Amino acid sequence: MSTALESYINRTVAIVTSDGRMIVGTLKGFDQTINLILDESHERVFSSSQGVEQVVLGLYIVRGDNVAVIGEIDEDTDSTLDLGNIRAEPLNSVVH
């Protein structure tokens, strides 16, 4: 997994956590247990009744045992999204 993450360094990534949060930021580093360091990060909070709220987090660490999915964000496509008009149910937590 760590060799796959090396290609994401200094790129914008989206992290979905096991508790259902979506965090977007620039991946600055990681370790052997997939603890992630994100810079310029924010959480996207989804709601079925109002647009997506973005909560600024800044420099942020996500524990590896809380990471469910990591993916690179296409910044051109992401910048064209009107997050204020997107409605979605919040993600549920991962059930083991």
Wavefront OBJ file of the C-alpha trace (Angstrom):
o trace
v 0.000 0.000 0.000
v 2.790 2.447 0.844
v 4.303 2.293 -2.650
v 0.903 3.206 -4.103
v 0.670 6.174 -1.740
v 4.052 7.553 -2.819
v 2.528 8.675 -6.125
v -0.033 10.750 -4.175
v 2.563 12.834 -2.280
v 1.964 16.584 -2.833
v -1.278 15.804 -4.680
v -4.836 16.567 -3.604
v -6.504 13.464 -2.180
v -9.853 12.546 -0.672
v -9.918 10.317 2.385
v -13.066 8.511 3.490
v -12.702 7.488 7.119
v -14.223 4.464 8.805
v -16.580 6.786 10.725
v -17.978 8.169 7.443
v -16.133 11.493 7.203
v -14.708 12.818 3.919
v -11.496 14.805 4.263
v -9.824 16.497 1.291
v -6.293 17.891 1.384
v -2.752 17.735 0.049
v -0.991 14.529 1.090
v 2.337 15.498 2.650
v 3.418 12.201 4.161
v 2.514 8.787 5.556
v 4.102 5.974 7.532
v 4.046 2.164 7.534
v 0.697 2.063 9.383
v -0.905 4.445 6.828
v -1.068 7.370 9.247
v -1.557 10.281 6.830
v -0.426 13.909 7.040
v -2.624 16.319 5.070
v -2.011 20.025 4.507
v -4.587 22.655 3.535
v -7.282 20.135 4.405
v -11.007 20.466 4.918
v -13.854 18.130 5.758
v -16.811 17.954 3.410
v -19.978 17.509 5.443
v -22.876 16.186 3.350
v -26.541 16.876 4.052
v -29.740 15.847 2.311
v -31.386 19.194 3.107
v -28.625 21.710 2.338
v -25.431 21.983 0.331
v -22.068 20.493 1.212
v -20.427 22.361 4.087
v -16.629 22.622 4.038
v -15.015 22.769 7.482
v -11.416 24.024 7.363
v -8.982 21.713 9.196
v -5.595 23.007 7.990
v -2.659 20.692 8.778
v -4.280 17.416 9.792
v -3.288 13.854 10.714
v -5.542 10.895 9.975
v -4.756 7.698 11.876
v -4.161 4.734 9.612
v -6.675 2.510 11.385
v -9.367 5.088 10.601
v -8.703 5.187 6.815
v -11.275 3.358 4.666
v -10.543 4.783 1.174
v -7.879 7.064 -0.340
v -8.173 8.531 -3.824
v -6.659 11.319 -5.876
v -8.874 14.320 -6.664
v -8.931 15.762 -10.170
v -8.500 19.418 -9.213
v -9.904 20.739 -12.510
v -13.123 18.759 -12.130
v -13.338 19.456 -8.392
v -13.037 23.219 -8.894
v -16.072 23.213 -11.221
v -18.375 21.505 -8.694
v -21.059 23.680 -7.126
v -20.879 22.162 -3.645
v -23.609 24.494 -2.398
v -26.151 22.730 -4.612
v -25.058 19.136 -3.997
v -27.369 17.183 -1.705
v -26.406 13.767 -0.352
v -27.031 11.610 2.668
v -24.047 11.525 5.045
v -22.014 8.312 4.885
v -22.579 5.731 7.585
v -19.771 4.342 9.711
v -18.048 1.137 8.644
v -19.571 -1.843 10.454
v -17.212 -4.715 11.294
l 1 2 3 4 5 6 7 8 9 10 11 12 13 14 15 16 17 18 19 20 21 22 23 24 25 26 27 28 29 30 31 32 33 34 35 36 37 38 39 40 41 42 43 44 45 46 47 48 49 50 51 52 53 54 55 56 57 58 59 60 61 62 63 64 65 66 67 68 69 70 71 72 73 74 75 76 77 78 79 80 81 82 83 84 85 86 87 88 89 90 91 92 93 94 95 96
